């Protein structure tokens, strides 16, 4: 007998190799949450809490597994172009980032079903504070990237273009 947890795990396993589909679902969830907030004209504290949590996830996603400021041992980030290729290893892998983001949005959507959690606040102050927090945090993270010379985007090992063993003469005659 297959349990719900096993079915859920099968669905997650099938989504692993399909990042475009996963992120399309995350965008759809985000739009659904935004629509819920817009129509309810409330739940700004829940939205603010979700924003802070997602900012925390983003920082972990952009951070290397070992921070060069604190860890001199273990694998380090390449500092010169002639260093061996070392892929960027994240503190929070992309799949876990997506999964945590989706779970957070679903929980926030569920919390908007309770009228008692619609705390009246002046939302422009929360928005201003969140934008200020986001800008300051990202400025610090970008300075860290510049200081340690890393880019949190890795598309695999660079590929070497194969040379034609027959030389240019073969290319001329084959056309």
C-alpha positions as CSV (number, residue, x, y, z in Angstrom):
1,X,0.0,0.0,0.0
2,X,1.4,3.4,-1.1
3,X,1.1,6.2,1.5
4,X,0.6,9.9,0.8
5,X,4.2,10.6,1.8
6,X,5.5,8.1,-0.7
7,X,3.3,9.6,-3.5
8,X,4.5,13.1,-2.5
9,X,8.1,11.9,-2.6
10,X,7.6,10.4,-6.1
11,X,6.3,13.8,-7.3
12,X,9.2,15.6,-5.8
13,X,11.7,13.1,-7.4
14,X,10.1,13.6,-10.8
15,X,10.4,17.4,-10.5
16,X,14.1,17.3,-9.7
17,X,15.4,17.3,-13.3
18,X,12.8,19.9,-14.4
19,X,13.8,23.3,-13.0
20,X,11.7,25.3,-15.5
21,X,8.5,23.5,-14.5
22,X,9.4,23.9,-10.8
23,X,10.0,27.6,-11.0
24,X,6.9,28.1,-13.2
25,X,4.9,26.5,-10.3
26,X,6.7,28.7,-7.8
27,X,5.8,31.8,-9.8
28,X,2.2,30.6,-10.1
29,X,2.1,30.1,-6.3
30,X,3.5,33.6,-5.8
31,X,0.9,35.1,-8.1
32,X,-1.8,33.3,-6.2
33,X,-0.5,34.6,-2.9
34,X,-0.3,38.1,-4.4
35,X,-3.9,37.9,-5.7
36,X,-5.0,36.7,-2.2
37,X,-3.3,39.7,-0.5
38,X,-4.7,42.1,-3.1
39,X,-8.3,40.9,-2.8
40,X,-8.2,40.7,1.0
41,X,-6.6,44.1,1.3
42,X,-4.8,42.8,4.4
43,X,-2.5,40.3,5.9
44,X,0.5,42.6,5.5
45,X,2.3,41.2,8.6
46,X,2.1,37.7,7.1
47,X,3.4,39.1,3.8
48,X,6.2,40.9,5.5
49,X,7.2,37.8,7.4
50,X,7.2,35.8,4.2
51,X,9.4,38.4,2.5
52,X,11.9,38.3,5.4
53,X,12.0,34.5,5.2
54,X,12.5,34.5,1.4
55,X,15.3,37.1,1.8
56,X,17.0,34.8,4.2
57,X,16.6,31.9,1.7
58,X,18.1,34.1,-1.1
59,X,21.1,35.0,1.0
60,X,21.8,31.4,1.7
61,X,21.3,30.6,-2.0
62,X,23.9,33.2,-3.0
63,X,26.4,32.3,-0.3
64,X,29.2,29.7,-0.7
65,X,29.1,26.6,1.4
66,X,32.3,27.7,3.3
67,X,32.6,31.4,4.0
68,X,36.2,32.5,3.1
69,X,36.0,35.1,5.9
70,X,35.8,32.4,8.6
71,X,37.1,29.2,7.1
72,X,40.7,28.9,5.9
73,X,40.4,25.1,5.7
74,X,38.6,23.0,3.2
75,X,37.7,23.8,-0.4
76,X,38.2,27.4,-1.3
77,X,36.9,29.6,-4.1
78,X,39.2,30.0,-7.1
79,X,41.0,33.3,-7.0
80,X,42.9,33.3,-10.3
81,X,41.9,32.3,-13.8
82,X,44.7,29.6,-13.9
83,X,43.3,27.9,-10.7
84,X,41.7,24.5,-11.1
85,X,38.1,24.7,-12.0
86,X,36.0,24.4,-8.8
87,X,32.2,24.8,-9.2
88,X,30.4,27.2,-6.9
89,X,29.0,25.1,-4.0
90,X,26.0,26.9,-2.4
91,X,25.1,26.9,1.2
92,X,21.5,26.2,0.0
93,X,21.2,24.2,-3.2
94,X,18.7,25.3,-5.8
95,X,16.2,22.5,-5.3
96,X,16.1,23.1,-1.5
97,X,15.7,26.8,-2.2
98,X,12.8,26.1,-4.5
99,X,11.2,23.6,-2.1
100,X,11.6,25.9,1.0
101,X,10.2,28.9,-1.1
102,X,7.1,26.9,-2.1
103,X,6.5,25.5,1.4
104,X,6.7,29.1,2.8
105,X,4.2,30.4,0.3
106,X,1.8,27.6,0.9
107,X,2.0,28.2,4.7
108,X,1.5,31.9,4.2
109,X,-1.5,31.2,2.0
110,X,-2.9,29.0,4.7
111,X,-2.3,31.7,7.3
112,X,-4.4,34.2,5.3
113,X,-7.4,31.9,5.9
114,X,-7.6,33.1,9.5
115,X,-9.2,36.4,10.1
116,X,-7.5,36.7,13.5
117,X,-4.1,37.0,11.8
118,X,-5.1,40.0,9.8
119,X,-3.4,42.5,12.1
120,X,-4.0,46.1,11.0
121,X,-0.8,47.9,10.2
122,X,0.3,50.8,8.1
123,X,1.7,48.8,5.2
124,X,3.8,51.5,3.5
125,X,6.1,51.4,6.6
126,X,6.5,47.6,6.3
127,X,7.2,48.0,2.6
128,X,9.8,50.7,3.1
129,X,11.5,48.8,5.9
130,X,11.6,45.6,3.8
131,X,13.1,47.5,0.8
132,X,15.7,49.1,3.0
133,X,16.6,45.7,4.5
134,X,16.8,44.1,1.1
135,X,19.0,46.8,-0.3
136,X,21.4,46.8,2.7
137,X,21.6,43.0,2.7
138,X,22.2,42.7,-1.0
139,X,24.8,45.4,-0.9
140,X,26.7,43.5,1.8
141,X,26.4,40.2,-0.1
142,X,27.6,41.8,-3.4
143,X,30.6,43.4,-1.6
144,X,31.4,39.9,-0.2
145,X,31.3,38.5,-3.7
146,X,33.6,41.3,-5.0
147,X,36.0,40.9,-2.0
148,X,36.4,37.2,-2.5
149,X,36.1,37.3,-6.3
150,X,33.3,34.7,-6.8
151,X,30.1,34.7,-8.9
152,X,27.3,32.5,-7.5
153,X,26.4,31.2,-11.0
154,X,28.0,28.0,-12.2
155,X,27.0,26.2,-15.4
156,X,29.4,23.3,-15.1
157,X,33.0,22.8,-16.1
158,X,34.2,25.0,-19.0
159,X,34.3,23.0,-22.2
160,X,37.4,22.9,-24.4
161,X,36.8,23.3,-28.1
162,X,38.2,20.2,-29.9
163,X,40.7,20.9,-32.6
164,X,40.3,19.4,-36.1
165,X,43.0,16.7,-36.3
166,X,43.0,16.9,-40.2
167,X,43.9,20.5,-40.2
168,X,42.5,23.4,-42.3
169,X,43.2,21.7,-45.6
170,X,40.5,19.0,-44.8
171,X,38.0,21.7,-44.0
172,X,38.5,23.4,-47.4
173,X,38.1,20.2,-49.4
174,X,35.0,18.9,-47.5
175,X,32.9,22.0,-48.4
